[in-house]
Amino acid sequence: MKDEWYQVTNENCELTKNLVCFVIFVYFVIYLIVSLARHSDEKGYSMKLSLNQIIILPLALGAAAALLVFFSADLRITQSLQQFNNPFFHWLMVAVSWPGYRINQFIIASLAAALLLLLRFRIEAVCLLLSLISGLLLASVIKLLVARPRPAADLAEVYRHHTTWSFPSGHVVSYVAFYGFLCYLVYTRMPPSKLRSALLLVSGGLISLVGLSRVYLGAHWASDTLAGYCIGFLWLTLMIQIYLRLKSDRITESSY
């Protein structure tokens, strides 16, 4: 009886540490995107990052990598997460991954771009779609180069079988590229309001939880999702720079 109690207690402690690490990561995700936005000038056409903002990305990735260090192996992380049988948690993990499946993803992206076009944010709509599509293409190329198999059914519980390679997580790369850029637009283009706060919270939450979701559902190893965050944030930074350059060029042309 005592041994069972100690086992349950240890499992709960590991799960708690796991969730704490991802809560920390949520904070860094939102802080990173907001930092990028705050270092634009008043009109949002140029971006200057200080040293503090440059090192925030490695800090965010370090918070996620703490999971790997704690469990010491991808397999142990997956097995530990999948031992948590709370129905609400399972539903949450499924719901977080749902927008990232191809059909759903492009429907959501198309609707978001259409809304931006209706609001006459043409460059924003183009860059939002470009960020998603180019991010997915980049992830697909890396998948082919690395050719890492996904978690096998005899090692982990696989919620949904996939035919593509595992490294990096396409869900994570696309979420950071798409919802990260959306967060940036919402923060820089919308006035302070409850709606803006809600959009930032939802987008930031999806980015932060998708890595956990993919591991829990047996779609990826933790190292796949970590690589996805690395690639996604670097690509997001590049896309924001491209967007700011396009906005700056447009203002220069209109001033003549």
C-alpha positions as CSV (number, residue, x, y, z in Angstrom):
1,M,0.0,0.0,0.0
2,K,2.8,2.4,0.9
3,D,4.7,1.6,-2.3
4,E,1.6,2.3,-4.3
5,W,1.1,5.6,-2.5
6,Y,4.8,6.6,-3.1
7,Q,4.4,5.7,-6.8
8,V,1.3,7.8,-7.2
9,T,3.0,10.7,-5.4
10,N,6.1,10.5,-7.5
11,E,4.0,10.5,-10.7
12,N,2.0,13.5,-9.5
13,C,5.2,15.4,-8.7
14,E,6.6,14.7,-12.2
15,L,3.4,15.8,-13.8
16,T,3.4,19.0,-11.7
17,K,7.0,19.8,-12.7
18,N,6.0,19.1,-16.3
19,L,3.0,21.5,-16.2
20,V,5.1,24.2,-14.3
21,C,7.7,24.1,-17.1
22,F,5.1,24.7,-19.7
23,V,3.5,27.5,-17.7
24,I,6.9,29.1,-17.7
25,F,7.1,28.6,-21.4
26,V,3.7,30.2,-21.9
27,Y,5.0,33.3,-20.2
28,F,8.1,33.4,-22.4
29,V,6.1,32.8,-25.6
30,I,3.9,35.8,-24.9
31,Y,6.8,37.9,-23.6
32,L,8.8,37.2,-26.7
33,I,6.0,38.3,-29.1
34,V,5.1,41.3,-27.1
35,S,8.8,42.3,-26.9
36,L,9.0,42.1,-30.7
37,A,6.0,44.4,-30.9
38,R,7.2,46.9,-28.3
39,H,10.5,47.4,-30.1
40,S,8.7,48.6,-33.2
41,D,8.6,52.4,-33.6
42,E,5.3,54.2,-33.0
43,K,3.9,53.3,-36.4
44,G,5.2,49.7,-36.2
45,Y,7.4,49.9,-39.4
46,S,10.8,49.2,-37.9
47,M,12.1,46.9,-35.2
48,K,15.1,47.2,-33.0
49,L,15.9,44.4,-30.6
50,S,18.1,45.0,-27.6
51,L,20.4,42.4,-26.2
52,N,17.8,41.5,-23.5
53,Q,15.3,40.6,-26.2
54,I,17.8,38.7,-28.3
55,I,18.6,36.3,-25.4
56,I,14.9,35.8,-24.5
57,L,14.5,33.2,-27.2
58,P,17.2,30.9,-25.8
59,L,15.6,31.4,-22.3
60,A,12.3,30.3,-23.7
61,L,13.7,27.3,-25.4
62,G,15.7,26.5,-22.2
63,A,12.4,26.4,-20.3
64,A,11.0,23.8,-22.7
65,A,14.3,21.9,-22.8
66,A,14.1,21.5,-19.0
67,L,11.5,18.8,-19.6
68,L,14.0,16.8,-21.6
69,V,16.7,17.2,-18.9
70,F,14.3,16.3,-16.1
71,F,13.0,13.1,-17.8
72,S,16.4,12.5,-19.5
73,A,14.7,10.8,-22.5
74,D,12.0,11.3,-25.0
75,L,10.4,7.9,-24.2
76,R,10.1,8.7,-20.5
77,I,8.6,12.1,-21.2
78,T,5.9,10.6,-23.4
79,Q,5.1,7.7,-21.0
80,S,4.9,10.0,-18.0
81,L,2.5,12.4,-19.8
82,Q,0.3,9.6,-21.1
83,Q,-0.1,8.2,-17.5
84,F,-2.2,11.3,-16.7
85,N,-5.7,10.0,-17.5
86,N,-7.8,13.1,-16.6
87,P,-10.7,13.3,-19.2
88,F,-10.6,17.1,-19.3
89,F,-6.8,17.2,-19.9
90,H,-7.2,14.6,-22.7
91,W,-10.0,16.7,-24.3
92,L,-7.8,19.8,-24.0
93,M,-4.8,18.2,-25.7
94,V,-7.0,16.9,-28.6
95,A,-8.6,20.4,-28.9
96,V,-5.2,22.2,-29.0
97,S,-4.0,20.0,-31.9
98,W,-7.2,20.1,-33.9
99,P,-6.6,23.5,-35.6
100,G,-3.2,22.2,-36.8
101,Y,-4.4,19.5,-39.1
102,R,-4.0,20.5,-42.7
103,I,-7.7,21.1,-43.7
104,N,-8.5,22.9,-40.5
105,Q,-5.3,24.9,-40.6
106,F,-5.9,26.3,-44.1
107,I,-9.6,27.1,-43.4
108,I,-8.6,29.1,-40.3
109,A,-5.8,30.8,-42.1
110,S,-8.1,31.7,-45.0
111,L,-10.7,33.1,-42.8
112,A,-8.2,35.2,-40.8
113,A,-6.7,36.5,-44.1
114,A,-10.1,37.3,-45.5
115,L,-11.0,39.3,-42.4
116,L,-7.8,41.2,-42.7
117,L,-8.6,42.0,-46.3
118,L,-12.0,43.2,-45.4
119,L,-10.4,45.5,-42.9
120,R,-8.0,46.7,-45.7
121,F,-4.9,45.2,-44.1
122,R,-3.6,43.7,-47.4
123,I,0.0,43.4,-46.5
124,E,-0.9,41.9,-43.2
125,A,-3.1,39.3,-44.8
126,V,-0.4,38.3,-47.4
127,C,2.3,38.1,-44.7
128,L,0.1,36.1,-42.4
129,L,-0.5,33.5,-45.1
130,L,3.1,33.6,-46.2
131,S,4.4,33.0,-42.7
132,L,2.2,29.9,-42.4
133,I,2.9,28.4,-45.8
134,S,6.6,29.1,-45.8
135,G,6.9,27.7,-42.3
136,L,5.2,24.5,-43.3
137,L,7.4,24.2,-46.4
138,L,10.5,24.7,-44.3
139,A,9.4,22.1,-41.8
140,S,8.6,19.6,-44.6
141,V,12.0,20.0,-46.1
142,I,13.7,19.4,-42.8
143,K,11.5,16.3,-42.2
144,L,12.7,14.8,-45.5
145,L,16.3,15.6,-44.7
146,V,16.2,14.1,-41.2
147,A,13.7,11.3,-41.9
148,R,13.1,10.5,-38.2
149,P,10.3,8.0,-37.6
150,R,7.3,9.0,-35.4
151,P,6.7,7.3,-32.0
152,A,5.7,3.6,-32.6
153,A,2.5,2.2,-31.2
154,D,4.4,-0.3,-29.1
155,L,6.3,2.5,-27.3
156,A,3.5,5.0,-26.8
157,E,-0.2,5.4,-27.2
158,V,-0.7,6.9,-30.6
159,Y,-4.0,9.0,-30.9
160,R,-3.8,9.5,-34.7
161,H,-1.4,7.9,-37.2
162,H,0.6,10.1,-39.6
163,T,2.4,9.3,-42.8
164,T,5.0,12.1,-42.6
165,W,8.3,12.1,-40.7
166,S,8.5,13.2,-37.1
167,F,11.3,15.8,-36.8
168,P,10.5,18.7,-36.4
169,S,6.9,19.0,-35.3
170,G,5.0,20.6,-38.2
171,H,2.2,21.5,-35.8
172,V,4.6,23.5,-33.5
173,V,6.4,25.2,-36.4
174,S,3.1,26.3,-38.0
175,Y,1.5,27.4,-34.8
176,V,4.5,29.6,-33.9
177,A,4.7,31.0,-37.5
178,F,0.9,31.6,-37.9
179,Y,-0.4,32.3,-34.4
180,G,2.8,34.1,-33.4
181,F,2.4,36.5,-36.4
182,L,-1.3,36.9,-35.6
183,C,-0.3,37.8,-32.0
184,Y,2.1,40.4,-33.4
185,L,-0.6,41.9,-35.6
186,V,-3.2,42.0,-32.8
187,Y,-0.8,43.6,-30.4
188,T,0.4,46.3,-32.9
189,R,-2.8,46.9,-34.8
190,M,-5.6,46.7,-32.3
191,P,-6.3,49.2,-29.6
192,P,-6.3,47.9,-26.0
193,S,-9.5,46.1,-25.3
194,K,-11.0,42.9,-23.9
195,L,-11.1,41.4,-27.4
196,R,-7.4,42.1,-28.0
197,S,-6.5,40.5,-24.6
198,A,-8.6,37.5,-25.4
199,L,-7.0,37.0,-28.9
200,L,-3.5,37.3,-27.4
201,L,-4.4,34.8,-24.7
202,V,-5.9,32.3,-27.1
203,S,-3.1,32.6,-29.6
204,G,-0.4,32.5,-27.0
205,G,-2.1,29.5,-25.3
206,L,-2.2,27.5,-28.5
207,I,1.4,28.1,-29.2
208,S,2.5,27.2,-25.7
209,L,0.3,24.1,-25.4
210,V,0.8,22.6,-28.8
211,G,4.1,21.0,-28.0
212,L,2.7,19.3,-24.9
213,S,-0.3,18.2,-27.0
214,R,1.8,16.6,-29.7
215,V,3.8,14.6,-27.2
216,Y,0.8,13.6,-25.1
217,L,-1.0,12.3,-28.3
218,G,1.9,10.2,-29.3
219,A,2.5,12.2,-32.5
220,H,6.0,13.4,-31.7
221,W,8.9,13.0,-29.3
222,A,9.6,16.0,-27.0
223,S,12.8,16.7,-29.0
224,D,10.7,17.1,-32.1
225,T,8.5,19.7,-30.5
226,L,11.6,21.5,-29.1
227,A,13.1,21.7,-32.5
228,G,9.7,23.0,-33.8
229,Y,9.8,25.9,-31.3
230,C,13.4,26.7,-32.3
231,I,12.6,26.8,-36.0
232,G,9.2,28.5,-35.6
233,F,10.6,31.4,-33.5
234,L,13.5,32.0,-35.8
235,W,11.1,31.9,-38.8
236,L,8.6,34.2,-37.0
237,T,11.3,36.7,-36.4
238,L,12.3,36.7,-40.1
239,M,8.7,37.1,-41.2
240,I,8.2,40.1,-38.9
241,Q,11.3,41.7,-40.3
242,I,10.0,41.1,-43.9
243,Y,6.6,42.5,-42.9
244,L,8.1,45.6,-41.4
245,R,10.3,46.2,-44.5
246,L,7.3,45.9,-46.8
247,K,5.3,48.4,-44.7
248,S,8.3,50.8,-44.7
249,D,8.7,50.6,-48.4
250,R,5.0,51.2,-48.9
251,I,5.1,54.3,-46.8
252,T,8.2,55.6,-48.6
253,E,6.4,55.1,-52.0
254,S,3.2,56.9,-50.8
255,S,5.2,59.9,-49.5
256,Y,6.4,60.7,-53.0
